[in-house]
Amino acid sequence: MLKFALLTLSVLIAGVAGAADVVVFTDSAHPVTNTGDARVVYLDRAEKIEREMSAGLPNDIDRAEKIVKDRLNTPDGQRMIEELTESSKDLMLAWELGVKKIPAVVVDSQFVVYGQTDVGLAVSRITTRRAGQETPGVTLPTVPSGRMPTQELLKKPLRVDSP
């Protein structure tokens, strides 16, 4: 019976992860595991890039400005600009979706599980809920008002407190 339950769980995880859009919002202090095909967004990435861009700059503003401009005109500088742009878009997406806590596993921009570092387990909880089965410890809070219209995508958020 246990083998059947584990097999069913793994099929559910594979099915949702393969067919659904799974985005995980976290930071470097909250590593996640079992990510499969999920896109993992590190919300502190912009801060790290800015530190990398400003590493070793002198206190003289004019010299520092010239060094930064020179750095940005290199292939590595262009890479940092692209990563900073992507990181900014990811931050905006987290804000638009109304992510309140990390890690947050978001499926199809409709369902979210907070506080679970095992992405596969979070996806299986969402799958279980979508199938109409109850999961102990899962609550369905209402979506707070006053959000941007795009945040209304989280119509039925699943919330699991930190394990």
N, CA, C and O of each residue as an XYZ file, in Angstrom:
652
protein
N       0.830     -1.199      0.000
C       0.000      0.000      0.000
C       0.867      1.252      0.000
O       0.575      2.212     -0.713
N       1.939      1.245      0.803
C       2.834      2.399      0.860
C       3.500      2.628     -0.488
O       3.644      3.768     -0.929
N       3.913      1.529     -1.151
C       4.535      1.659     -2.469
C       3.564      2.283     -3.463
O       3.956      3.128     -4.268
N       2.296      1.871     -3.411
C       1.285      2.421     -4.303
C       1.099      3.909     -4.044
O       0.999      4.694     -4.987
N       1.052      4.302     -2.777
C       0.890      5.716     -2.432
C       2.077      6.537     -2.923
O       1.892      7.629     -3.459
N       3.293      6.023     -2.747
C       4.483      6.730     -3.218
C       4.507      6.828     -4.734
O       4.877      7.864     -5.287
N       4.111      5.750     -5.409
C       4.057      5.765     -6.862
C       3.034      6.783     -7.346
O       3.304      7.544     -8.275
N       1.870      6.800     -6.725
C       0.833      7.762     -7.083
C       1.326      9.178     -6.872
O       1.108     10.042     -7.721
N       1.990      9.429     -5.746
C       2.514     10.758     -5.449
C       3.533     11.170     -6.494
O       3.502     12.306     -6.967
N       4.434     10.273     -6.865
C       5.456     10.626     -7.851
C       4.839     10.896     -9.218
O       5.314     11.772     -9.942
N       3.788     10.162     -9.587
C       3.101     10.411    -10.856
C       2.421     11.767    -10.818
O       2.466     12.515    -11.795
N       1.791     12.087     -9.695
C       1.143     13.389     -9.562
C       2.155     14.513     -9.685
O       1.914     15.496    -10.386
N       3.290     14.373     -9.006
C       4.331     15.405     -9.066
C       4.825     15.549    -10.495
O       4.918     16.665    -11.008
N       5.135     14.464    -11.129
C       5.642     14.508    -12.497
C       4.606     15.107    -13.438
O       4.942     15.890    -14.326
N       3.347     14.734    -13.240
C       2.292     15.243    -14.105
C       2.097     16.733    -13.971
O       1.966     17.429    -14.978
N       2.073     17.246    -12.744
C       1.870     18.676    -12.553
C       3.107     19.446    -12.963
O       3.000     20.470    -13.638
N       4.281     18.974    -12.569
C       5.500     19.705    -12.904
C       5.700     19.731    -14.409
O       6.185     20.725    -14.950
N       5.332     18.652    -15.096
C       5.524     18.608    -16.530
C       4.488     19.426    -17.276
O       4.813     20.034    -18.296
N       3.266     19.462    -16.807
C       2.188     20.119    -17.522
C       1.934     21.533    -17.028
O       1.320     22.325    -17.743
N       2.380     21.868    -15.847
C       2.077     23.152    -15.251
C       3.286     24.069    -15.302
O       4.425     23.627    -15.448
N       3.007     25.344    -15.180
C       4.057     26.346    -15.074
C       4.359     26.516    -13.588
O       3.529     27.029    -12.838
N       5.544     26.086    -13.165
C       5.921     26.142    -11.756
C       7.067     27.136    -11.599
O       8.128     26.990    -12.206
N       6.829     28.144    -10.774
C       7.853     29.141    -10.473
C       8.033     29.165     -8.967
O       7.065     29.227     -8.209
N       9.294     29.113     -8.544
C       9.622     29.130     -7.123
C      10.313     30.461     -6.822
O      11.312     30.810     -7.452
N       9.773     31.192     -5.860
C      10.389     32.443     -5.423
C      11.080     32.179     -4.099
O      10.459     31.689     -3.156
N      12.367     32.503     -4.025
C      13.139     32.291     -2.812
C      14.297     33.271     -2.795
O      14.354     34.189     -3.613
N      15.218     33.078     -1.863
C      16.466     33.835     -1.874
C      17.589     32.900     -1.475
O      17.349     31.732     -1.166
N      18.813     33.402     -1.478
C      19.955     32.520     -1.215
C      19.974     31.995      0.212
O      20.657     31.009      0.487
N      19.250     32.620      1.119
C      19.190     32.154      2.503
C      18.159     31.044      2.701
O      18.114     30.423      3.763
N      17.332     30.793      1.683
C      16.277     29.780      1.770
C      16.372     28.840      0.569
O      15.547     28.917     -0.342
N      17.367     27.957      0.559
C      17.524     27.056     -0.590
C      16.357     26.089     -0.714
O      15.754     25.683      0.279
N      16.053     25.731     -1.952
C      14.970     24.787     -2.222
C      15.542     23.529     -2.860
O      16.620     23.550     -3.455
N      14.799     22.432     -2.724
C      15.234     21.145     -3.259
C      14.149     20.572     -4.148
O      13.033     21.088     -4.204
N      14.492     19.491     -4.847
C      13.530     18.744     -5.639
C      12.780     19.665     -6.603
O      11.552     19.629     -6.688
N      13.546     20.495     -7.332
C      12.939     21.526     -8.173
C      12.430     21.026     -9.517
O      11.581     21.671    -10.133
N      12.937     19.881     -9.985
C      12.477     19.364    -11.277
C      12.632     20.409    -12.361
O      13.703     20.995    -12.518
N      11.554     20.647    -13.118
C      11.576     21.627    -14.209
C      11.121     23.015    -13.766
O      10.950     23.900    -14.604
N      10.926     23.216    -12.488
C      10.465     24.513    -11.996
C      11.514     25.587    -12.258
O      12.716     25.322    -12.216
N      11.053     26.779    -12.525
C      11.958     27.930    -12.654
C      12.150     28.501    -11.257
O      11.179     28.863    -10.594
N      13.394     28.582    -10.809
C      13.696     29.092     -9.478
C      14.175     30.533     -9.604
O      15.145     30.818    -10.307
N      13.481     31.437     -8.913
C      13.790     32.855     -8.932
C      14.371     33.236     -7.574
O      13.727     33.072     -6.537
N      15.593     33.744     -7.602
C      16.238     34.214     -6.372
C      15.997     35.714     -6.259
O      16.555     36.502     -7.022
N      15.165     36.097     -5.305
C      14.771     37.492     -5.168
C      15.904     38.403     -4.706
O      15.781     39.624     -4.800
N      17.000     37.841     -4.211
C      18.142     38.650     -3.814
C      19.213     38.730     -4.905
O      20.318     39.211     -4.656
N      18.893     38.266     -6.098
C      19.873     38.254     -7.190
C      20.297     39.664     -7.592
O      21.480     39.884     -7.852
N      19.383     40.620     -7.653
C      19.726     41.996     -8.037
C      20.751     42.589     -7.064
O      21.697     43.260     -7.477
N      20.553     42.337     -5.795
C      21.487     42.831     -4.773
C      22.885     42.251     -4.990
O      23.882     42.962     -4.861
N      22.955     40.969     -5.316
C      24.246     40.318     -5.561
C      24.922     40.901     -6.804
O      26.136     41.107     -6.810
N      24.153     41.162     -7.839
C      24.714     41.738     -9.061
C      25.246     43.140     -8.782
O      26.329     43.500     -9.244
N      24.489     43.926     -8.031
C      24.938     45.283     -7.695
C      26.219     45.248     -6.879
O      27.102     46.083     -7.076
N      26.332     44.286     -5.961
C      27.576     44.147     -5.199
C      28.735     43.784     -6.117
O      29.844     44.298     -5.975
N      28.456     42.882     -7.068
C      29.489     42.478     -8.026
C      29.922     43.667     -8.882
O      31.110     43.834     -9.158
N      28.969     44.489     -9.300
C      29.286     45.659    -10.131
C      30.124     46.691     -9.374
O      30.964     47.368     -9.966
N      29.897     46.804     -8.095
C      30.575     47.844     -7.323
C      31.776     47.330     -6.525
O      32.362     48.076     -5.741
N      32.135     46.091     -6.716
C      33.266     45.519     -5.966
C      34.560     46.259     -6.279
O      34.902     46.476     -7.442
N      35.270     46.639     -5.230
C      36.584     47.249     -5.377
C      36.594     48.674     -5.906
O      37.642     49.158     -6.335
N      35.469     49.349     -5.886
C      35.442     50.724     -6.381
C      36.112     51.672     -5.381
O      35.990     51.502     -4.168
N      36.817     52.667     -5.910
C      37.446     53.646     -5.019
C      36.411     54.604     -4.436
O      35.282     54.671     -4.922
N      36.790     55.338     -3.405
C      35.887     56.310     -2.784
C      35.689     57.545     -3.657
O      34.676     58.232     -3.527
N      36.633     57.837     -4.540
C      36.540     58.978     -5.455
C      35.428     58.695     -6.464
O      35.507     57.743     -7.240
N      34.398     59.532     -6.443
C      33.207     59.309     -7.276
C      33.552     59.340     -8.764
O      33.056     58.506     -9.522
N      34.383     60.271     -9.193
C      34.710     60.365    -10.622
C      35.447     59.121    -11.102
O      35.146     58.601    -12.177
N      36.391     58.646    -10.334
C      37.136     57.439    -10.705
C      36.214     56.221    -10.679
O      36.269     55.371    -11.567
N      35.374     56.148     -9.661
C      34.444     55.017     -9.546
C      33.490     54.985    -10.738
O      33.206     53.915    -11.277
N      32.993     56.151    -11.151
C      32.074     56.228    -12.294
C      32.757     55.730    -13.571
O      32.157     54.984    -14.344
N      33.995     56.135    -13.790
C      34.735     55.697    -14.981
C      34.950     54.182    -14.948
O      34.794     53.510    -15.968
N      35.304     53.651    -13.795
C      35.528     52.202    -13.675
C      34.241     51.430    -13.969
O      34.270     50.421    -14.674
N      33.119     51.898    -13.433
C      31.836     51.225    -13.661
C      31.481     51.265    -15.143
O      31.053     50.256    -15.704
N      31.653     52.411    -15.777
C      31.355     52.515    -17.211
C      32.229     51.550    -18.009
O      31.749     50.878    -18.921
N      33.508     51.484    -17.662
C      34.415     50.553    -18.343
C      33.969     49.106    -18.121
O      33.982     48.299    -19.050
N      33.581     48.786    -16.905
C      33.122     47.421    -16.598
C      31.885     47.060    -17.402
O      31.764     45.941    -17.899
N      30.967     48.010    -17.528
C      29.714     47.739    -18.218
C      29.900     47.572    -19.720
O      29.039     46.999    -20.388
N      30.989     48.054    -20.248
C      31.271     47.932    -21.675
C      32.034     46.660    -22.024
O      32.553     46.542    -23.134
N      32.109     45.722    -21.112
C      32.757     44.431    -21.368
C      31.673     43.366    -21.522
O      30.526     43.588    -21.133
N      32.027     42.219    -22.084
C      31.031     41.127    -22.165
C      30.488     40.750    -20.785
O      29.301     40.453    -20.648
N      31.344     40.759    -19.767
C      30.889     40.436    -18.417
C      29.927     41.513    -17.907
O      28.947     41.208    -17.227
N      30.215     42.763    -18.239
C      29.332     43.869    -17.859
C      27.981     43.757    -18.536
O      26.953     44.022    -17.913
N      27.968     43.363    -19.814
C      26.710     43.177    -20.540
C      25.896     42.039    -19.923
O      24.671     42.115    -19.828
N      26.602     40.983    -19.506
C      25.936     39.863    -18.834
C      25.269     40.344    -17.545
O      24.130     39.981    -17.252
N      25.995     41.168    -16.777
C      25.442     41.677    -15.520
C      24.208     42.541    -15.775
O      23.232     42.469    -15.028
N      24.251     43.357    -16.833
C      23.099     44.203    -17.170
C      21.897     43.330    -17.517
O      20.786     43.594    -17.058
N      22.113     42.288    -18.328
C      21.027     41.383    -18.695
C      20.463     40.665    -17.469
O      19.247     40.532    -17.331
N      21.339     40.205    -16.585
C      20.882     39.518    -15.372
C      20.127     40.476    -14.456
O      19.137     40.092    -13.832
N      20.591     41.718    -14.374
C      19.913     42.713    -13.543
C      18.522     43.017    -14.106
O      17.563     43.183    -13.352
N      18.424     43.086    -15.427
C      17.128     43.311    -16.078
C      16.174     42.152    -15.788
O      15.018     42.371    -15.427
N      16.661     40.919    -15.947
C      15.830     39.736    -15.658
C      15.431     39.689    -14.187
O      14.291     39.371    -13.849
N      16.381     40.008    -13.325
C      16.099     39.997    -11.898
C      15.013     41.013    -11.546
O      14.152     40.744    -10.709
N      15.059     42.165    -12.181
C      14.034     43.192    -11.940
C      12.666     42.711    -12.405
O      11.660     42.946    -11.735
N      12.628     42.037    -13.553
C      11.358     41.478    -14.046
C      10.822     40.427    -13.073
O       9.621     40.369    -12.808
N      11.724     39.600    -12.547
C      11.304     38.560    -11.590
C      10.763     39.174    -10.301
O       9.782     38.682     -9.743
N      11.395     40.243     -9.827
C      10.898     40.941     -8.641
C       9.500     41.501     -8.886
O       8.628     41.432     -8.021
N       9.304     42.056    -10.082
C       7.996     42.605    -10.430
C       6.945     41.500    -10.498
O       5.815     41.694    -10.051
N       7.304     40.349    -11.050
C       6.371     39.220    -11.117
C       5.966     38.771     -9.712
O       4.788     38.525     -9.449
N       6.944     38.665     -8.815
C       6.632     38.276     -7.432
C       5.673     39.283     -6.808
O       4.734     38.899     -6.110
N       5.904     40.553     -7.054
C       5.029     41.600     -6.519
C       3.638     41.506     -7.143
O       2.635     41.594     -6.435
N       3.570     41.327     -8.471
C       2.277     41.229     -9.150
C       1.467     40.033     -8.660
O       0.244     40.110     -8.548
N       2.149     38.933     -8.370
C       1.452     37.735     -7.893
C       1.096     37.828     -6.410
O       0.346     37.001     -5.893
N       1.630     38.824     -5.741
C       1.308     39.002     -4.331
C       2.053     38.055     -3.417
O       1.550     37.694     -2.353
N       3.256     37.643     -3.821
C       4.050     36.742     -2.985
C       4.349     37.451     -1.669
O       4.887     38.558     -1.656
N       3.996     36.804     -0.569
C       4.118     37.405      0.761
C       5.253     36.822      1.578
O       5.722     37.449      2.529
N       5.696     35.636      1.221
C       6.635     34.896      2.056
C       7.442     33.983      1.143
O       6.963     33.561      0.090
N       8.664     33.683      1.553
C       9.469     32.750      0.768
C       9.923     31.597      1.641
O      10.036     31.748      2.858
N      10.184     30.459      1.043
C       9.959     30.173     -0.362
C       8.468     30.105     -0.695
O       7.634     29.752      0.138
N       8.172     30.454     -1.937
C       6.804     30.388     -2.444
C       6.826     29.585     -3.734
O       7.534     29.937     -4.677
N       6.061     28.518     -3.778
C       5.950     27.689     -4.976
C       4.622     28.044     -5.630
O       3.556     27.797     -5.066
N       4.694     28.630     -6.837
C       3.503     29.098     -7.543
C       3.290     28.219     -8.774
O       4.205     28.015     -9.572
N       2.074     27.704     -8.915
C       1.730     26.841    -10.043
C       0.655     27.520    -10.873
O      -0.396     27.905    -10.360
N       0.935     27.660    -12.164
C      -0.005     28.235    -13.129
C      -0.525     29.610    -12.703
O      -1.649     29.975    -13.048
N       0.261     30.363    -11.973
C      -0.114     31.704    -11.496
C      -1.435     31.704    -10.748
O      -2.078     32.748    -10.636
N      -1.857     30.543    -10.228
C      -3.135     30.429     -9.536
C      -3.008     29.881     -8.128
O      -3.789     30.240     -7.247
N      -2.038     29.020     -7.912
C      -1.917     28.336     -6.638
C      -0.537     28.573     -6.065
O       0.454     28.573     -6.794
N      -0.472     28.776     -4.761
C       0.817     29.006     -4.115
C       0.890     28.226     -2.810
O      -0.091     28.125     -2.073
N       2.057     27.681     -2.542
C       2.337     27.050     -1.259
C       3.522     27.807     -0.675
O       4.571     27.914     -1.310
N       3.354     28.324      0.523
C       4.412     29.072      1.200
C       5.158     28.194      2.200
O       4.583     27.303      2.825
N       6.448     28.470      2.332
C       7.235     27.886      3.407
C       7.751     26.481      3.166
O       8.437     25.934      4.029
N       7.452     25.883      2.042
C       7.895     24.517      1.758
C       9.147     24.571      0.892
O       9.113     25.104     -0.217
N      10.261     24.018      1.395
C      11.515     24.029      0.638
C      11.603     22.895     -0.362
O      12.417     22.957     -1.284
N      10.790     21.860     -0.209
C      10.759     20.748     -1.160
C       9.697     21.079     -2.210
O       8.498     20.961     -1.959
N      10.161     21.495     -3.391
C       9.247     21.941     -4.440
C       8.312     20.809     -4.881
O       7.122     21.037     -5.097
N       8.842     19.606     -5.013
C       8.011     18.469     -5.398
C       6.867     18.234     -4.434
O       5.746     17.946     -4.854
N       7.142     18.354     -3.144
C       6.101     18.181     -2.132
C       5.056     19.295     -2.227
O       3.857     19.038     -2.113
N       5.512     20.529     -2.435
C       4.570     21.644     -2.583
C       3.670     21.439     -3.795
O       2.464     21.671     -3.719
N       4.250     21.004     -4.912
C       3.469     20.756     -6.121
C       2.475     19.620     -5.881
O       1.344     19.675     -6.364
N       2.888     18.597     -5.144
C       1.954     17.491     -4.870
C       0.791     17.957     -3.995
O      -0.330     17.473     -4.151
N       1.047     18.886     -3.082
C      -0.053     19.426     -2.263
C      -1.043     20.184     -3.130
O      -2.255     20.091     -2.937
N      -0.514     20.935     -4.087
C      -1.395     21.665     -5.001
C      -2.183     20.679     -5.860
O      -3.385     20.848     -6.064
N      -1.512     19.664     -6.353
C      -2.173     18.646     -7.171
C      -3.291     17.967     -6.390
O      -4.384     17.754     -6.916
N      -3.017     17.632     -5.147
C      -4.018     16.992     -4.294
C      -5.230     17.902     -4.130
O      -6.375     17.461     -4.227
N      -4.957     19.176     -3.880
C      -6.055     20.130     -3.687
C      -6.853     20.315     -4.972
O      -8.082     20.393     -4.946
N      -6.141     20.384     -6.097
C      -6.829     20.545     -7.378
C      -7.706     19.338     -7.683
O      -8.746     19.469     -8.329
N      -7.292     18.176     -7.223
C      -8.070     16.957     -7.449
C      -9.265     16.881     -6.506
O     -10.050     15.936     -6.577
N      -9.411     17.871     -5.623
C     -10.547     17.908     -4.720
C     -10.347     17.159     -3.432
O     -11.296     16.962     -2.673
N      -9.122     16.737     -3.171
C      -8.830     16.028     -1.932
C      -8.264     17.028     -0.933
O      -7.516     17.933     -1.305
N      -8.612     16.867      0.301
C      -8.104     17.743      1.352
C      -6.722     17.284      1.792
O      -6.428     16.089      1.792
N      -5.891     18.224      2.159
C      -4.571     17.925      2.690
C      -4.489     18.520      4.085
O      -4.712     19.721      4.242
N      -4.177     17.726      5.106
C      -4.045     18.271      6.447
C      -3.005     19.386      6.473
O      -1.931     19.263      5.883
N      -3.336     20.476      7.164
C      -2.392     21.581      7.300
C      -2.498     22.620      6.198
O      -1.800     23.633      6.244
N      -3.358     22.392      5.203
C      -3.497     23.348      4.110
C      -4.748     24.178      4.358
O      -5.827     23.635      4.594
N      -4.598     25.485      4.303
C      -5.733     26.380      4.470
C      -5.897     27.191      3.198
O      -4.946     27.362      2.435
N      -7.081     27.681      2.977
C      -7.364     28.508      1.820
C      -7.727     29.909      2.280
O      -8.903     30.200      2.497
N      -6.733     30.785      2.433
C      -7.038     32.150      2.855
C      -7.666     32.936      1.713
O      -7.512     32.583      0.544
N      -8.370     33.997      2.061
C      -8.929     34.843      1.021
C      -7.822     35.745      0.492
O      -6.855     36.040      1.195
N      -7.973     36.173     -0.739
C      -6.998     37.071     -1.344
C      -7.293     38.473     -0.829
O      -8.411     38.960     -0.992
N      -6.308     39.139     -0.205
C      -6.548     40.492      0.302
C      -6.923     41.443     -0.830
O      -6.452     41.300     -1.958
N      -7.777     42.413     -0.512
C      -8.168     43.390     -1.535
C      -7.089     44.459     -1.655
O      -6.185     44.538     -0.823
N      -7.189     45.267     -2.679
C      -6.246     46.350     -2.872
C      -5.026     45.957     -3.683
O      -4.061     46.718     -3.749
N      -5.049     44.812     -4.287
C      -3.929     44.388     -5.127
C      -4.144     44.842     -6.558
O      -5.248     45.208     -6.961
N      -3.059     44.806     -7.308
C      -3.154     45.095     -8.729
C      -4.026     44.028     -9.396
O      -4.125     42.912     -8.886
N      -4.652     44.349    -10.515
C      -5.491     43.360    -11.198
C      -4.742     42.071    -11.531
O      -5.336     40.996    -11.453
N      -3.471     42.138    -11.895
C      -2.740     40.926    -12.233
C      -2.584     40.025    -11.027
O      -2.380     38.821    -11.182
N      -2.674     40.578     -9.830
C      -2.550     39.766     -8.631
C      -3.793     38.927     -8.397
O      -3.762     37.984     -7.607
N      -4.852     39.245     -9.049
C      -6.076     38.480     -8.884
C      -5.948     37.101     -9.519
O      -6.863     36.287     -9.399
N      -4.833     36.819    -10.193
C      -4.596     35.491    -10.726
C      -4.561     34.453     -9.618
O      -4.871     33.285     -9.849
N      -4.184     34.873     -8.414
C      -4.148     33.943     -7.283
C      -5.534     33.887     -6.648
O      -5.724     34.327     -5.514
N      -6.484     33.350     -7.377
C      -7.857     33.315     -6.896
C      -8.078     32.286     -5.801
O      -8.914     32.492     -4.921
N      -7.343     31.180     -5.841
C      -7.504     30.123     -4.851
C      -6.134     29.772     -4.283
O      -5.642     28.664     -4.496
N      -5.512     30.707     -3.562
C      -4.161     30.393     -3.102
C      -4.181     29.300     -2.035
O      -5.036     29.280     -1.150
N      -3.236     28.418     -2.147
C      -3.026     27.412     -1.112
C      -1.928     27.967     -0.218
O      -0.965     28.551     -0.714
N      -2.057     27.798      1.062
C      -1.032     28.316      1.946
C      -0.666     27.229      2.946
O      -1.523     26.656      3.619
N       0.608     26.969      3.019
C       1.127     26.017      4.000
C       2.174     26.764      4.796
O       3.146     27.266      4.231
N       1.990     26.842      6.090
C       2.974     27.533      6.918
C       4.273     26.765      6.944
O       4.325     25.585      6.599
N       5.329     27.456      7.361
C       6.653     26.828      7.405
C       6.593     25.514      8.155
O       5.921     25.394      9.179
N       7.319     24.510      7.618
C       7.282     23.183      8.269
C       7.960     23.215      9.614
O       8.023     22.194     10.298
